[in-house]
Amino acid sequence: MAKMLKEYSYYKMTRGMCSSCRDIVDARIFEKEGKIFQENICTACGNTATLVADDSRWYFDHVNFPIKLQPPRGPQTKPARGCPYDCGLCTWHENGPNLPVFSITNACNLRCPICFTYNRQDRQYFMSREEMRKTLDFLLANKPQYDLINITGGEPTLHPDLISLLRMAKNERIGRITLNSNGIRLAWDEDLVRQLSELGVYVILSFDTLDPEISMKIHGMDLVDLKLKALEVLTRHNIGVTLLNVMIKGVNDHEIFDIISLSSRYASIRSITVQTMTFTGQGGTTFSPHDRLTLDMAAKIIQDRSDGMIDTSNFFPLPSNHPLCYSIAYFFKRPHRLQSFTDILPKEELISLIGNNYIMHPDDRFHDAFKEAVTRKWVDDTNHDLLQFLKHLLKRMYPAGHDIQPFERQKIAEESILTIYIHAHMDEENFDLSRIVCCTDLVPVDGERFIPACAYNLFYRMNDERFWKDKGDE
């Protein structure tokens, strides 16, 4: 038998980042013992390898997934130093904005040990109305319509002029405004929540644990009761909620289905976003244990904790993004259980319905696809309860003789549908330029240019004195 020359199988080259000197360096992707790793090759600091996928079969099934690219509109910068130093967007970038995300303040009432970003405590910044107008004008000049825009911070509910900024963002070309929050103010300021409801704003509520001790470890204080109170208040005012869960291996990963199950108790929960822990930023760099979770590992944990209700096969790449950045699954919220869309339609058809959008639109194609599926399944499927559920939902969404607005139809659909996203940001160890060049989660900076979110967090935020304080200045 021939002797094996290498203990690994080389797959491809990319460009990564040295976590020590922070230079952009060559990186190789290789398979070893059924797992996929990225090895960053730095001649000055030495090579370092990090896990990219726990299951090589999953990786090869996903990595060649055809991304539905939507080239950027408007002027682009010419590459000079090379990616990621020429944002942007530069002419190397292959995708336009799907999810603009921008900070309106650096103020925060927490100092979470897991925080993957930076905020100044000594000099508070609050976005002005003039800055907001410039940002919105820039966004709308670069795309005719957005599914949503995401406003974050810091903690945006601390902005003294928040409601005025949100009113400015109301536009028929922006389908939805989402507001990130840790929930502290939302739990007690019902007047603010009422105003958010009147504006139709959705809230992305950070929700990482139901265990007070774990909350102390990852947030620095016990926030469990407060976050549940915020969820109650948001539900009372019929505000659409996304629960944003940072999944940390060996810390809170065992709780994930308990958090997903909150969607059966709180009708306001429209989606769950699971973000794998990112070891960068103000707290994340030193957070322990430094044990990486990948997209496929997160999906497997969700499956194993769901008592057979969710399967890894229910997830597929978000078509508009790199397959190592997002996985997505859709479920019908039936009494006492979640039912995957993949039980009704093949993944290929679901992917076609999403297209290059961030969310699935309940348009005529949606109606026709599910109506045909119901008709087809009725003949050969014994699960008539599910089919009755679908028929009733479609009648509500598409009432005979009554044309309703797309946004109203979306709200009706979301009451009965739960979307689960698994999202992986990049840090110094797994930064990959092949992912950056097709990123659609873009930060509009100063109303002048777009920067991919992970490139902004790792390279650009530290050049902005509103969000970065050099240690030498302390």
N, C-alpha and C positions, 0 to 999 in steps of 0.2 A: 504493500500500500504506500502511495506517495506521501511524503511528509508534508503537512500543512505549513506553508511558509509564514503565514500571518495568522494571528488569533482574531483578526477582525476583517470585515469586508468593506472596502472603500466604496462610497456611493457617488459623491460629487464634491465640488469645491464651492465655497461662497466667500463672503467677506464678513468677518465678525469684529469683535472688540476685545482688546486685552483688558481684563478687569483690574490690572495693576496700574499700567501706565495710561490706559484709556485711549490708546491709539487704535485706529482701524487697521486690522491685520487680516491676512488670509486665514481661512478656516476650512476644515474638511469635515464632511458628514460621513460617519461610518457606522456599520452594524457590528455589534459584539454581543454574543450570548442572547440573541433575540431582541436586543434593545438598540435604539438609535441615539448616537451621541454627536455633538458638535465639538470639535477640538479647535480652539483658537491658537494660532501659531505665531508667537511673538519672539523674535530673535533676541530681544533685550531681556524679557522677563521669563521666558520659557513658555511651554505649551500647557494649556489647561483645557480639560474636557468637561462638558456638562450634558445631562440627559435631555434629549429632545422628544423622544417617544419611548414609552415603556414596552410597547409591542411593535416589532418591526413590520408585522403584517398589517396592522392598523396604519402605520406610517406610509407604506407603499400603496395602500388603498386610497389614501387621502392626498399625498403630496403631489400627485399628478392630476388632481381634480382641476378641471378647466375653470379658471376664474372668469366671471363675467365682467370684463373691464369696461369702464366708462371713462374715456380719456378726459383729462382736465380741460375746461374751457378757459378762454382768456389768455393773457400773456404769461409766459413762463420764463424763469431765469435760465441763463446758460451755465452749464457746469464749469467750474473753475478749479476748485480743490477736490471735487468728487463727493459722492454721496457719503455721509449725510450732511455735508457742510455747505451745500448750495441751496437749501430750502429758501423760498419755494413758491410754488412748486417748481422744481427745475425740469428741464426737458427729458430727463431720465424717468421721471415719475409717470406711472402707467394708469393711474386711477384718479378720478375726481372725488370731491367730498360727498360722503353719504351721511356721516355723523359728525358735524361740526361740534367741537367741545371747547368751551373757553371759560376762564375764571373771571369772576366779577369782584373778587376780594381775596386777600391773603389772610384775613382774620379767621381764626378758628378757636372754638372753646374747648378743644381737646388737643392732647399731644400723644396721639396713638403710637405705641411702639411698632406697629406694622405699617405706618404711613409710608407710601412709596413716592411721595412728592415732597416739596419744600414750601414752607411758609415762614415769613418773617414775623417775629413777635415784637420787634422793637419799632417797626415803622409800618403801621397799618395802611393798606391800600383799598380803596373802594372805587370801582369803575364809575366814571361820570356818565351822564346822559349823552354828552357829545361823543365819548368813546363808544358807547353802545350803538349810537346811530351810525357811526363810521363802520363799526363791525358788521351791523346788519346790512348796510349798503354794499359792503364788500361781499358778503355771503350771497346776496341776491343778484349781484353782478356776475357771479361765477357759476350759478346753477339756476335754472328756471323754477325749480320746486324742490323742497326738502321734506322727507318723511318726518324728520324731527331735528331739533337742535338741542344740545345739552349744555345747561348752565351750571357751573360748579365753582369751587373755590380752592382753598379755604372752606369755610362754611357759609354758603351764600345767604342763608336766612339771617345772618348778622349784618347784611348790607342795609344801611338806614333808608335807602331809596329803592329797595328791592321791587316793590309793586310797580313803581313808575317804569323801571327797566323792563319788567315783564310785559307791561302794557305796550311798550314800544316794540317788543318782539312779536306781538300779535299781528299776523299777516296771513292773507289767504294763500300765499305761496309757501308757508311753513305749516305743515300738517299738525305738528305737536311741539310744545315746549316742555322739556323735562328739566327738573331741578334736583340736583343732588343735595342730600341732607343727612346729617347724623341723627336727626330727629329730636334733638334736645329742645329746641324752641317750639317745634311743632307739637310736642306733647302738652305744652301749657298755654300756648298762644292761639286760642281757637279763632280769634278774629283774623289772624294772618291766614290760617287754614281756610277760613270762609272766603277770603279774598282770592286765594289760589284757586279755589273751586269755581268761583265766579269767572275767573280768567281761563278756565279749562286746562290749567297747568297740571302735568303729571309729576309725581314725586318719585325719585329714585332713593329709596331709604336704605341706608347702610344697615345690614342685619346679619351679623356674623355668628351669633351664638345665643342659646337660651340658658346657658350655664353662667351664673355670676362669677365663679372663679376663673373661667376662661375669659370672660369679659375683662376682668382685671388684668389678665396677662396680655391681651391683644389691644385693649383700649386704654388701660391704665386706671379704669374705674368700672364699677358695676353699673351697666346701662340697660340691663335686660328689662326691668319693669318699665323704665322710661320709654324704651323703643316699642314695647307692646302698647303703652298708652298712646304713643304717636300713631301707631297703626290703627288703633280704635278711633282716634279723632279723624284721621284721614278717611277711614271707612264711613264714618258718620256723615262726612261731607261729600261722599261719593267721588273722591279723587282717585284716579287711576294710579296704582303703585307698582313699581318694580322693586323687589327686594334684591339688594346687591350684597352678595355673600362672598367674602374673601376666604377661600378654602385653604387651610394650612395643614399640611400632612402631619398626623400625630397630635394635632392640637384640637381642631374643631371639625375635622372631616367626617367624623362619625355622626355628626348632628345634621347632615345636609338634608336628609329626607324629612326630619322633624320640621325643618324650616320650609321646605317645599310644601309640606302638608298644611302650613298656615293658610295656603290658598283656599282650602276648603272651609276654613273658619272665617276668613275675611274676604268678602266679595270684591273688595277694591283691588286685590292683588291680580294684576294682569300678566306679570312675567317675573321670572327669577333669573338674575344674571349671576353666575358663579365665576368669580375671577380667581384664578390660581395665584397663590402668593408670589409677589414679585420682590426680589431681594435688592432693592435700590431705594433711594430717597432718604428722607429725614430719619425714618426709623427702621425701614426694611433692611438696610444694609447690614445692621448688626443683630437683627431679630434671630432668635434661636428657638427651635432647631432649623438649621439651614438645609432643609430637605425638600428638594424640588418636586412639585406635582406637574405633570404634563396634561394636555387635553384628554388623551385616552385614559390616563389614570383617573382623572376627575369623573369621566363618564362611567368608568367601571365602579368607582365608589358609589355614585348615585344609584347604579343598578343594584349593587350588593346591599344597599341600605333600604331599598324600596319594596322589599318583600314581593318581588316578582312583578310589580306594577310598571316599572320602567326598565327598558333594556338598552344596552349600548347601541344596538342596531337601530334604535329610534332616532339617533343623532346623525347629522350629516353636516358638511361644511356650509357655512353661510356663503352663497354663491359669489357675492361681490368682493369677498376678502380672501386673504391667503388662508389655506386650509389649516395652518398651524396657529392661526390667530383666533378663529371662531369655530365652534360647533353649535348646532341649533336643533331643537326638537319641539314639535307642536303636539299639544294634547287637548282633547275635549275634557272639560271638567264635569264629569258625571257624578251622580250621588255616590259617595264612598270610594271613588276610584278615578284614575286618570286613564284616558284611552288615546293611544297614539294615533296621529294622522296616518302613520304608515300602515295601520290596520285597514285603512280605507283606500288610500292612494299609494302608488309606488313612489319611491323617493325621487325618481327622475321627473315625475309630474309635479311634485311639490317644489322641486328646485326650479322648474320652469315657471311656476306661479310666483315665486319670489322674485325671479329675474335678478337685476342688479340693484334692487332696493334693499333697505335695511329691515323692513317689515313686510309681511305678506298683505297685499291689498285685497279686500273682499269685493272685487269688481265682477264684471260679467263672466270672465274666465273662471274665477273662483266658483261662482254659482253653477256654471255649466259642468265643471269638473266634478263637483261634489254631488250634483243632482244625478249625473250619469253614474257615479259610483254607487249611490243609493239604489238606483234602479237595477244596476248589475248585481249588487250584493243581495238585494231582496230575493232574488231567485235562488241563489245557492248558499246563502248564509243563514245560520240558525240564530244569530244574535239580533233578533228583531227589536229588542229594547234599544240597542244602539242606533239602529236605522230609524226608529221612531223619534229618537232624540235628534238625529240629524235633520229629519224632515221638518220637525217643529222649529229647529233653529233656522233653517233656510227660509221657512215661511215668515219668520220674524224679520230676517235680514232683507228679504225681497218680497214684501207684501204685495199681493195681487191688486192691480189697479191703483197703487200708491207708490209714487217715486220718492224715495228718501235720499237725503244728501249722503255722499260717501263717508263723511266723518261720523254721522249718526249710525250708519251701517257698521262702521268700524267699532264703535262703542258697543253695539249690540253683540257683535261677534266676540269681543274681548271679555264680555261677561261670562261667556261659556267656554273660553279657550285660555289655556295657560301655555305661554312660550317659555322655554328654558334655554338660555344661552350659556355656553361655557366659553370664557374669554381669557386668553393668555397674553398679558403684556410682556414686554421684553425688558431684561436688565442687562448689566454689563457682561454677564456670562453667556447668555443665549441670544444676544443681539445679532440679527441676521439681515443683511442688506436686501436679500431677495424678498423678505417680508416687507421691509420698509417701502420699497418702490411701488408696491401695489396697495398700500394702506389707504383706507377711506375714512378713518377716524382722525380728522385733521383739526389742528388748532389754528384759528384765525388770529394772527398776531398784529396788533395795532391797526387793524383794518387795511392791511397792505399785502399780506402774504399768508400762505398756508404752510404749516409744518406738521408732518405726521406725529401723532401723539407720543409714540415711544421715542422718536428722535428728539422731540421737544423736551421730554422729561430727562433724557440722558445727556443732551448736548446744548440746548438752547435756554432752558429755564434758568440755568446758572448765570447766564449773561443778562438777566433781567433783574435789576435791583429791587423790583417790587416783590419778587418771590425768592430771592437768594441773598444771603448775607455771607460773605467770605469769612472764614474763621479768623483770618488775619485782621479783620475789622472789628472783631468782638472785644 
